[in-house]
Amino acid sequence: MKIASFRPESIRNVVLLGAGGAGKTTLAEAVLHRCGNITRMGTIEAATTTSDFEPEARGHHHSVGSTLLYATTGQREINLIDTPGHPELLGAALSALPAVETAVIVLNAASGIDEPTRRYFAAAGEAGLARLLVINKMDRSPRDLPQLLADVKAEFGAHVHALDLPSQGGRDVIDCFESDMGRADFGSVEGIHREVLESTVEADDAQLERYLAGEKIDLAALRRTFVKAMAAGLVVPVLFTSAEKGIGIGALVHVLLEEAPSPLTGRTHQVKLREGLVPIACDPTRPLLAHVFKVTVDAKLGPLAMVRVLQGTLERTTPWVVQGDPRVRTAGHLLKVEGRDHPELEAQAFAGDLVALAHPEGLRVGQVLQAPELGGEYAVPALPWPKAAMTFAVEAASPGDDAKLGHALEQLAEEDPTLGVARHAPAWTMSGLGELHLSLALERLKNRTHLAVKVKRH
């Protein structure tokens, strides 16, 4: 089966960020289920979620790397990137930011605001992304929700507003955007509606004048203005969910489809050309520019490169080159990615879409695929990767496996920009953000190559 292509105005690119245990993977699973992409939700406990398909994720019962997913409903597509929450796996989250327009920062209702939440909220803002806060697992701490909402507003600013509130004892949510009536478990639907309305119209001078003059604002016009306000960071919505029970997921999907910016209405991407930054319009008619935001090795297909098409269209036969390599190449098969599944696109990938290339011939994170006729050498601005905090010395148990070990380690470093690999004969060194980070890299090494190695903390 081949998958339909979507044009820029119909695409929504979203990254899920948050601390470990916030429920990002279950939230992604609930979105896929709500959109009809999966018929049954998997669970973290049973290691059956679409996102956590790698053996390391199944063994640890939490995400250990970013996972690309997609959901389609009606005439629109949501590209979702699920990311790990552990601080030592921060690189997977950071590398996803340049690929999307919207960041959904997920909070655990029982844990409240923590340092990872603050870090991800700030990083998404610095990247120019529209931000959406989701208070997940609301059914587990219903008494704490009023104070948590107050804390979220105090922590993240006056532009933070709830779009819905828990109702019916936490068994449902009530919309506060389209309606000013109804009963919530706490707070005032009318008051929240007024807050959102006033913050939204501030993004449009004409609407603001009409509102101050006492005129009623048309809901369709308000929704268009809300999209502008959210993309500009003037409004940061808050939604309540219980992903495990499917509560609030319909409202979340609705906001992602109707209010979250598309590649046309979101932040403008920039690439480096010579010494300056060049803004890139999301225009399918222009020559190809595409950014590699993730590389990985699939158990069945081998190496894969995940790319964000910045401008132009990418077809199987579209020629492209990369910085420092004059060879003209073509994409071959264009794949969508749903965890372990990789259906092929039936046509081209338009500007704004996220797709995968099989057998990418050494492409690395951060490289730009460009049409040969563009000239120059395009690159993406460097991300602020965290510095290594720990180093392991790794040596092949059998001297005859040294070359194979070196190739495997270098492949791991290409996949993870926060993992450093160097040769210090007779051993190799791996540098990372901590013991978990390095241990997971060694697990991947073992699962992929079955090499016996000797490891020593450097």
N, C-alpha and C positions, 0 to 999 in steps of 0.2 A: 504494500500500500504506500502510495506517495502522498505527501502533505501539501496542502495548498499554500501559496505564497500570500503575504499580506503587504499592503502598501503602507508607507510611513504613518499616515493619519489613523490607521487602524491598529497600530502596534503600541503596546505598553511594556516598557522594560523596567523591571522592579528587582531590587535586591532586598533580601531579608537579613537584618542585622539584629544583634542582641546577645546578651550573656548566655552562657550555657544553662540549659534548663528552662529557658523562657518559652520554649515550645515552637521554635521556628519551623522545624521539619514537619511537625504535626500540622502546623498552620498551612504549610505548602501542600501537604497531603489533602487537607480539607478544601483548599482552593481547587486543586485538580479534580476532586470528587464533585464539588459543587458545579464545576463547569462541564462535567460529564466525561472528562478524559480518563478517569479510572472509575470502575464500577463498585469498588470496595476499598475503604481506607485501610492501609496497613498501620502497624503500631511500632513504636520504638522498642518496646519490650520483646516483641516477636521478631524484630529485625526485618520487617517486611515493608517498610516505607519505600516509596519510589526514589527518594533522595539518597538515603543511606544504603546504597547497594554494594559498595566496596567491602571486601572482607574485613578491613580494619575498622570501618564504621560499624559493621554488624557485630564485631567482637567487642567493641567498647560501648556500644549502645548510645553513641552520640556522633554527630557529624565531625569528620576529621579533615574535610576539604570542601571547597565550594562545588555545588552541583547545579548544572543547568537543567531547567525544566520549562515546559510550555503548556499553556492551557488555551483552548479556543472556545469561544462562545459567540453565536451569532456571526457577525462579520468582523470580529475583533480577535486579537491574539494577545495574551499576556506571556511575556518571557520572564520567568522567575529564576533568580539565582539564590539558592539556599546556602548559607555560610555557617561555619563553625563558630561557637561562642567562646571557646577557651582563649585566654589572652596570648598563649604561645602560638596560636594558629591565626593570628591577626592578619598575616599576609594574604590569606585566602579571601578575607573580607575586603581588604584594601584594593586588591587587584580587580575586584568586581565593580568598584565605583565608577571607573571611566566608561563602563559598558551600558549604564542605565541612566534614566531620568528621575527615578523615584526610589527613595529608600524607605522601607517599612521597618521601623525600629520597634522590636517586640519586647515588652516587659512582662515578667512573671508577676501576677497580681499578689502572690504571697511574699515575694522577695522585695518588690518595690524598686526604687531607683538605685542603681549600683554604679560603680565606676565604669564598667564596660558600656552601660547604657549612655552615660555622659560622653564617653569617648566616641562612640559610634554616631551619636547625635551631632557632635561637633564636626567629625570627619565628613559626614554627609552634607552638612551645611557649607563647609569649606570647599567641597567639591561642586557646589552649586546645584545640588539635587533638591527636588521637592521632597519634603519629609512628612511621614505619617506615623503616628504613634499608635501602637496596638497594645492594649492591656489585656493580656491573655490569661487563661485559667481563672476567669472572673468568678466561676462557680465555687472555687476552693476557698476564697477569702472574701465572702460578700460583705462582712462587717467592715473590712478595711478599705473598701473601694472609695467611699466619699473622701477620706483623708488622702488616699493615694492620688486621686484626681486633683485635689488641692495642691499636693506636693509637686505633681507633674507641672501644673501651671506655674507654681512658684519657682521651680527649678529651670524651666525651659522658656519662660517668658509669656507676656500678655497676648502674643499671637497664637497661643495654644488654645484650642477650643474643642470640646467634645461634640462630635457629630451625632452620637447616639448615647443612650444611657441604659443600664440594665433595667429590666422590668419583669413583672410576674415572678418575683422572688428569684431572679437570676436565670429564669428559664427562657428568656427572650430579651431583645433590645428594642428600644423605641427610637424612631428617627427624630432628630431634633433639627434637621436641615430643612426638610420640606414642610414640616408641621410645627405648629406652636401649641398644640393641644395634646393631652394624654397624660397618663400617670406613670411615673418612673419610680424605681425603688428608692431613689434619693434625688435631690435636686429638683429644679424646675424646668420642665420642657420649654415653657414659654420663655424663661430667662435665657436658657442656653441658645434657643433659636434666635433671640434678639442679639446675643453676643456674636454669633456666627454671621448674621446678616450685616451687622454694623462693621465687622472686620472685613467682610467681603467687599462691600460697596466702596470702602476706602481705596480699593485697587482701581476704581474707575471714577474719574471726576464727575462725569455726567450723571452716573447713577447716584453718586454721593449727593449731588445737588438735588436730585429728585427726591431722594430719601429724606434729606433735611427739610425739604419743602412739604413733606407729609404724603408724597405720592407712594402708591403701592408698587413694588418692584416685581416685574414679571419673573416667574420662576425659571423659565428657560434662559432669560437674560442673566439672572442671578447665577445660574449654573455656569454659564460661559465666563462670567467674571470670577467665579470661584476657582475655575481652572487657572486663570491668570494669577490670582492671588496665591494659590498653592504653589505654582511653579516659581513665583517670585519670592517665596518664603514669607509672605505677609500673613498667611494662615497655615498653621500646622494642625491638622485634624487629629483627634483622638477617637479611637473606636474600641469598643469592648467586645471580647470574644471568649468563647471556650472552644478551641479548635477540636479538642477531643470529642465534644458533644455536638459540634456543628453549629453552635450558637453564635450569631453575629457574622457568620461567614458570608451569607448573602449580601449583607450591608458592605462588608469589606470588598467583595468582588465588584459590587455596584460602584463603589468609590474608585477602585482601580480602573474600571472601564470608562466611567463617565467624568470623573474629576481629575484623576492623575494625568499629567501631561503626556502627550505623544512625543515621538522624536521631532516632530515639527514645532511643538509648542513648549518643549522643555528647554533646558539650558543649552547654549550653543557650545558644541565641542570645538576644541582647538588642537592644532598639531604644530609641531616645530618644523620650521623651514629655515635653513641657515641659522641665524642667531635670533630669529624672532618667532612669535606665535601667530598663527594664521587661523582666523575663525572659519569653520567649515559648515556650510549650509547643508541641511539634510535633503539633498536634491537628487532624485534618481536619474536625472538626465545628464549629470556631469560625469567626468571620468572617475573611475573607481578609486576610492580610498577606504581601507578597512583596517581595523586595529585588532591585533591579537591580544586578548585579555586572559587567556588560559590555555595551557597545553597539558595534555595528559596521555596516558597509555591505557587504551581499552583492552580488556581481556580477549575480545574477539577480533576487533578491527585493528588493533595496534595503535600507533601514535595518532592523536587527534589534536587539532588546533581550533579553539573556539574564537570566532571573530565577530566584531561589531562592524557592520557595514556603515561607514560614516557618510559617504556620498556615492552616487552612481548605483549600478546594479552588479551583482555577482552571479554569473552563470557558469556552467561547467566548462565552457570554452573561453571565458573571459581571461585575457592575458594580464599578468601582473609581475612586478618585480618587488624586491625588498632592499632596504638600505644595505649597501656594501656588497650586493650580489647582482651582477648584471644579467644573470640568466632570466629569460622570460618563461614564466610558468603558467599553468592553468589549474583551476580548482579541482577538476574531475568531479567526483560526486559531492553534492551539497547536502548536508544532513541537518535535520533538527535533532535536538537531544532531549530525551525524557529519562534522565537517570541512566539506566543501562541500555535503554532502547534508542535506536538511531534511525528513524524513518527518513527516507530521502525526500527532498523537495521536488515537487513536480515541475517547477519552473525556476526562475531566477529569485535570488534574495534581493529585496529592495533596500535602499538606504534606510537605516534605522533598525534592521532586523539583526538577530543573533543566530548564527549558524555555525556548523562545524565542518572542517575540512579533514578528510581522511588522508593519512600518509603525507604529512605536511613538509617533509624534507627539511627538518632542522629549524623550523620556525620557533621563535622564542617570544615569551611574554614581553609586550611593549613594542614589538615590531609593527610596521605599517605596510600593508599590501597596497601598491599604487599602480595605476595604469602607466605603462611605459612612456606614453607621450607627455606625461606631466613634467618630466624632467626634475632635477633637484633630488634631494633625499629627504623624505618626510619621516618624522618620528613623533612619538607622543611625549608630553612632558613627563619627566621622571617622578615617580611616586616616592613619598617619604618612608621608605622601608625601615622598620625598626632594626637596630643593631643586634648582632649575635651576642648571646649571653653565656653560651656553653659550647664546648668542643669535645667531640669524641674522636679517638684514633681508631680506624677500622682497617683490618688487614685480612686478606683471604687466608682461610685455614690451609688451603693448598696453594703453593706458589704458582702453579699452573693456571689458577683462576684470577690472577691479579689483573690482567687486561680486561677480563669480563667484568670484574668488580668495578674497575675504574669507569668503564662505559656505563654501567648501571647507575653509579653514583652521579655521574655527570647528567644522566637523563633525569634523575630525581631533582637535581639543582635547576635544570631547565624548567621543570614543572613548578618549582617553588622558589620564587625570587628571594625569600628570606632564608634559604638554605645555602650555605657556602660549602664548596668542596675544593680541596687542594691536595696535591701530591707531596708527601714528605716520606720518601723511601725509608723503610720498606712498606710503610703504611700510607693510607689516605686519611685526611681529616675531614670531618663533617662539623660545621658550625651552625648553630641554630638558636632559637629563642628560649630554649629550656629543655629539660629532660623529656617531657612528653613529646615535644616537637621532634627531637632527635630519635626517640624510641619509635615513634610512628613511621619515620623515614626508614628505620631499620626493618620494621614490620613489612613495609611495602617492598623493600629490597628482598626480603626472604620470600614473600608471597609470589613475587614476579620471577625471581631467578633461582630460588632454592639453593643459593650459595651458602656454604658454611663460612662464617667470619669470626674473627676475634676482635672484641671491642674493649676499649679502655678509655676512661675519661681523661682527657688531655690536661 
